[in-house]
Amino acid sequence: MDALSDLLQTVKLNGALFLETRFTAPWCALVHPTYGASEMLARFNPVVFFHIVTEGRCRARLADGGEAVELSAGDLILMPRGDTHLLGSDLHLSPVDSDTLMRPALPGALPTVDHGGGGEETRILCGFLSCDKALCRALLEALPPLLRVSLGDGPGGAWLRTLAQRGAQENAAPAPGAGTMLSRLAELMFIEAMRRYIDSLPEQQTGWLAGLRDRYVGRALAVMHAEPGRDWSADELADNVGLSPSALRQRFADLLGQSPMQYLTRWRLALAAAALRSSDRAIARVAEEFGYESESAFNRAFKREFQLPPAAWRRQYS
């Protein structure tokens, strides 16, 4: 299994599409991450918010400034840190607060927005993904605060847009198994977005996703993820990827800002946190499973990483 798949399997993403919008030019809206999703947010820990433009075009930028991006039908835009942002046909207009725009849902439908000056039409589906921020930190830290990914006009893009529409229908009128289906749909869209983002990264890009693409760092990540409890040494890990230990350390430092052993420690602790949350295994057993010879050493390392000792983490997140 590759490192991205392993990470996504561990963090157990959930998600849903929660709002359908129709805007007509000219328009500009200030969009808060909790916009339209209050009932769902009470049940989830939302992290990544996203919009899918299904018709028309618009522009987007973070509310506190930065470069605006152009969006058109088939584009997906993600806010991995849940930042407030602007959407509009003209971002120089005085924005309308999104909290004032939502219409309550009709039976069997999503909540909606219909706003604007009556000109060119833009339709957008809004959704979110949830996971524990501590467990998916490596991925979230590798993403910009506002990320546009083009789903394209080819077969892959059409398939994803169909998934988005199907998810909206299922969310509006849930049938048995709807929760699992919506989680899988949201995860599929997110995975495809990550694939396309990785493909678009420039050669000089750094971060965890750039590391996945690197021949040597990507291989090292894969073998560590495959056997996280193994007593890896720097020499053994370097032998597995065909580099000297010093060369591998340098590549990790350049791309991830840490050594292979530091990364392995953080990944083991993330796996241990997931195990504590999802099972009733003894803490000492979890510590041993993920490479710690003593429970006290595990407790110290875990508290440094998550600011809580293992027992408190389990009580809070189980």
N, C-alpha and C positions, 0 to 999 in steps of 0.2 A: 504494500500500500504506500502511496506517495505521502509526503508530509502534509500537504494541504488537505487531502482526504482524511488523514489521521486526525488532524486538528479539528476539522469540522465534525467528525464522528464523536470526538471527545467533548466538545462544547455543547453538542445537542441543540442546534438552532431550532427555534420556533418562529412563527411569523404568520402574517395575514395581510391581506389587502382590506382596507377599512373605509375607503372614501372614493367616490367618483366625482370628478369636477368638470365643468364646462365653463370656459372663459371666452369672452369675445372682446376683440380689440376696440379701444385701448383699455388696458387693465394692468394693475400691479398689486400684488398681495404680499403682505408680510406673514410668513408661514412659520408657526411654532411647531416643534416636534410633536407635541401632544394634541395637535389639531385634529379633532374628529375622532379620536381613538380612546376617549376616557374610559369607557367600559372595558375595553380590551386591555388597556394599560394597567388596570387594577389586577389583572390576572397574569401579566407577563412582566419581564424586566427588559423593556425595549432598549436596544443599543443602536442599531442601524436603521435609519429612516430612508425611504426611497420613493421616487416618483417615476412612473413610466408614461411617456408622452405617446398616446395612441393615435391622436390626430392633430394636425396643425403644427405650430411652432411657438417658441417663447424663448426667454432668456432667464438665467438664474445667476445669483451670486450670494455670498454670505452677507448677513445683515450688517456685520461690522466692517465690511469692505472687502477688497480683493477683486480679482479679475472676474468679469462676467463670462458665462459660457452660453453658447448658442445651442438650443435644443430643438429637435424636430421629431416627427413621428418615428417611433422605433428606438428612441434614445431612453436610456435609464440613467437617472442621477441619484447618487447615494450621499447621505450625510452620516458617515461612520461615527461621528461624535455627537450626533443629535443637535447640531447647531441651528439656530434660527436663521432663516434665509429669505431672500426675495425671489419671487417668480413674477414674470410679467411680459407683456408685449413691449413695454417701454419702462425700464427700471428707473427712469428719471421722474416718473409720475409719483405723486404722493401715494404711498401704499395704503391699502385698506387692510386692517388687521384681520387675519384669517379667522379668529374666534367669532367674528360677527357674521361670517358668510355661510356657515354650514346650516343646511336644512335637515330636520329630523328624517330618519329613514321611514319610508313607506313599508307596509308589510311585504316581505319577500324581496327587499331591495337594500342597497347600501345607502348610508347618508350621502347627500349630494351637495354640490355647490353649483350655482348658475349665476355668473356675475360678469359684468363688463359693459362696453359701450355699444354692442350690437354689430361689430365688424367681424374681421376674420376669426374663425372659431378654433379653439385649442381644447383638446380633451386630455385629461391626465388621471391616471389611477395612482392612489397613494397607499403605501404599505410600510410595514416595519418588520425587522428581524430582532429576536431577543436571544441573549445568551448571557452567561456570566462574564462581566468585563475582565475579571482577573484571569479567566481561563483562555479568553481569545485575545489577550493583550498583544501577543506577537503579531497577529494579523491586523488588528485595529491600528497599532502604531505604525504599520507599514503603509497605511492608506492616507491620502490627503483628506482634509476636512470636507471637501466637496469634490466628488468624483463623477464625471460624465463617462458613460460607456455606451457606445453605439451598438445596438443589437443587430443593426444591418437590415438590408432588404432581402437577403437571400433566404434559403429554407430554414436556417437556424433562427434568424430573426422572426420569421413568420411563426415558427413553432413556439418561441418564447412569448410572443404577443398573444397567441392563442391560450397559452398557459395562464397568462395574466388575466385574460377575460374569464377563463374557467374558474380561476381562484376567486374572482369577484363574485361570480354567480354562487359559488359554494359558500362563500362567507355570508352572503345575503340570506340564503335559505339553506342552512346546514342540514345535511343528512347524516346518518350513522357513519362514523369514521371521518367526519369533516375535519376535526382537529389534526389528525395525522396527515390527511391529504393537503391541508393548507400549509402545514409545516414543510412537507416535501416540495410543494410548488415553490414556496418562498426560497427554500434552500437551493433548488435547481436553478432559479433565476440568479441567485447570489453566486453560485459556483460558476455559471457561465460568464457573469460579469467579471469575476476574478480572473478567469482564463483569458478573457479579452484584454483586461487591464495588464496582466503579466506580458502578453504578447506585444503590447504597445509601449512597454517601458524602454527608455533609452539605455544605451550601453553603460552609461556612467551612473545609472540609478543605484541607490543603496536601499537597504531594508530587507525584511524577511522575505517578501515576495520576489525581490530581485535575487535573493539567495537561492530560492527554489529553482530559478532559471540557470544559475551558474552550475557548470558541469561538476565541479568538485564539492562546493558547498551543498548543492542539491543532493548529491549522493550521500554526503555525510549526514545531512538531515534525515534522509530516508533510512539509513541503517540505525541511527539513534532512535528514531521513531519506531522502527520494527522491533528493537530489543532495548527498551528504556531501562529495564532492571539489570542489564548486563554490566559487569564490572569493567567498563571501557577504560582503556588507557589512551593517552594522546597518541602514542606510537601505533597502537592497534587500529585506532580510528583512521589515522593517516594511511596506514597500509591498505585499508579497505577502499580508499578512494584514489590511491596511486600518487600521493604527494608526500613530501617530507612533513614531519610535525610542525616545523617552523613555517613552512609555506602554507599549510592549512590554517594555522593560527592567524597568519596575516590576512588570508582571504576572508576568514570569519570576521576579523577586526574591521576590514575595509567595508564589508557588506552589512554585517549585523551589529558591529560595535561591541562585540564581546567574543570571548574565546569559545571553542567547541565545548569545553567542559562546563563553562558558565551556562551556555545554552542548555546542555543536557541537564544540569541541576534544575533550571527553571522549568523545563519540560517535565521532569520527574515530579516536581512539586505540583504542577498543574494536573497531572494524571492522578496524583494522590488526593488532591482536593476533589476531583470528580468522583473518585472511589469513596471518599468519606461522605459525600453528599448522596450517593446513590445506593449505598450498602450499609450494613451494620457490622462489617468486619472490624475486629479490634484494631486500635490505632497502631499497636506494635506490629501486627501482621501487615498492615498497609505500609508501614515504614520499611519493613524487610522486603516486601514485594518490589519497592521502588528504590532499592539500593542503599538503605540506611542500616548500619549495623546495630544502632541503639535507638530506642524510642526518644531518649533525651536529645540526641543530635538531630533527629527528625523534627522534634518539636521546635527547636531553636531555628532551624532552617525554614520551617513552615511559617513561623511567626514573622521572620524577616521578610518573607515574600508576600504574605497576605495580611499582615498586621493583626492576626488573630492566631491563637494556638489551635491545633487540630480539633480538639474537643469543642471549642467555641464555634469554630467554622461549621462543624457538623450540626450543632444545634441551630445555628442561624440559617443554614442553607438547605438542610435536609427536607 
